Structures are given as C-alpha cells and as structure tokens.
Amino acid sequence: MPMESTLNNAYINTTGNLKKKVLFIITQSELGGAQKFLSNLTSHLDKGAYEILVAVGSSGNGDFLRVLKAEGIRFQTLKYLKREPATSDFKAVFEIRKLIKSYRPDVLFLNSSKAGFIGSLAAVFPTRINALKVVYRIGGWSFNDPWPRWKKCFWIILEWLSARWKDVIIVNNQHDLDQAKKLKIKPRRQIELIHNGIEVYKLDFLQKEEARARLIEKVEKLSGINVNAKNIVGTIANFYPTKGLEYLIGAAECLRDNENLVFFIIGDGELRPEIEKTIKEKGLEKKIFILAQIPDA
C-alpha cells in the first residue's frame, strides 16, 4: 500500500517502542470522502507495527465514529475543532497540542484543510515539537472550492504559510501537485502524489436488476410516487457547494419531458433544505429523488 510505505520509509520511531504511534486528526464526523479514505487506511495498517488514535472534530452526524467503533479503531472527539470558522478555533489549537503531549505520537497525520492548518500549528506553537513528524493529506485544495476570490486567496495564504510546519504533504492528483509547486506550497521534506485506489476484489456488487429494484423500492417508500422510468441517473455526494448538485438539477430540468428518465441522489448534508426547495420550486418532485445516505451505496 503506497500510503503505508510512505509512513514506513519516512519515519523512525524515537521512543524505543517497536510500534509507531500515529495520531490521525480529521475535522468532521460525517462519512464523506476524507473519512472513508481514513477508515480504509487505518483498517489496513499493520496493528503489529502501528498504534493508532483517531481524533475527530465535533462537527457532523457521528457516522464516522460508528464506523471506527465497528472496526475496533481507537478514537476520541475534539470539542473545539469544528468545520466552520469559530471563536473556538484558537482553543482547538491548544486542545490538539494537549493531546499530542499526552499521546506522544511519532507521526501526526492531518486530514482536511482546517485540521491541516490547526493541527500543524499545534505542532509548532508555542514551540516546535521536534520529535513529531507531521503528514498532511489533502483530498483537494480548499482554494479550488466555489468561494469568493478573497476566501480563495485567504486559503492559499494559509496553505503556503502552514506548509513549513509540515514534513510531508500528500495530494491525490497531478493538478493539485502542479498547483502546489506553482504556489510554492512546500513542506519541510517533500510533497508526494499518491492516487486514490479501489480494492475491487473486496467489493460485493449487487446485480444490476437487484440494485435497481432496491433503489426504486426505497424511493417509492420515501416519496409515495411510483417510479416506472427505464433509465436512472444517479450520484452519491455529501450536500456541499463543491459537489455541484445544482448542475444535476439543471440537467434534470432540461430533460423534464423525458418520461423514461429519473434522477436519484444518495447523500445528505447542510445544503439539503436548499436543494429540496430548489427541486420543489422547479416542479421536479417526480423527476429528482433524494434517498438520503445509504451505507456501502
């Protein structure tokens, strides 16, 4: 596994313990892409070689915590680390600093933009913890999100500034790597490109007709509407601006007269009321159906 190899090759345990202690930090407890990545990584790490603790911010619905519990991964919640900017952000720095001091990890592994900044700041403020190696894995730069220009610039500055507090930055696509080089986002040691992967031999796919029947049954139960369309366009996404679900709604509106086509959205999130309102205003209640979150969708 490339990520495990990176941990193995880059760091030497400084405590004398044969196991490397890794403290993972992530901002939210809902089960999004970053959480699924972290779940896959921690479940694959050799328990004989690594001692693991996952610290999770207090934002979210707790689904990620339930996954960690089911996998037997030790975790705890960070009270002051939240997704949205808050007065508690400064408290989160000291909360993480205290956890680092008590757990004494060899590696601090940061996931998501906010955890990346606050976690790396905790590792150097008020003084740098020299024995600690800081790894930052980013699934996509925040400054590429659909934000106002000032906010994009603000996040570029934060990423550039905090890069010097990190030993290794991991990106998952060539575009993000090229952007990091162009913007001089440079960690102390190196920036690595490790693509996402899927263990297809472990996936237990349903047959197409069975999957279709289950989805339609769920939709009809939720909406009370009979679905007779031959074709389904589906997506799985948390309801954030970056997912672009408004474009899916726009496509459905253009195709509203095609009776053999419906749209299924599997997911949930903060924008759900707004998305449901848009669907209703456009009269697409019989065209677009929200199935909420489905485990292993």
ABEGO torsion letter per residue (X at the ends): XAAAAAAAAABBBAAGBABBBBBBBBABABBBAAAAAAAAAAAABBAAABBBBBBBBABEAGAAAAAAAAAGBBBBBBAABBABBBAAAAAAAAAAAAAAAAAGBABBBBBEAAAAAAAAAAAAOABBBAABBBBBBBAEBAAABBBBAAAAAAAAAAAAAAAAABABBBBABAAAAAAAAAAGBBBAABBBBBBBBBBAAABBBBBAAAAAAAAAAAAAAAAGBBBABABBBBBBBBBBAAAGAAAAAAAAAAAAABAABBBBBBEBEAAAAAAAAAAAAAGAAAABBBAEBBBGX
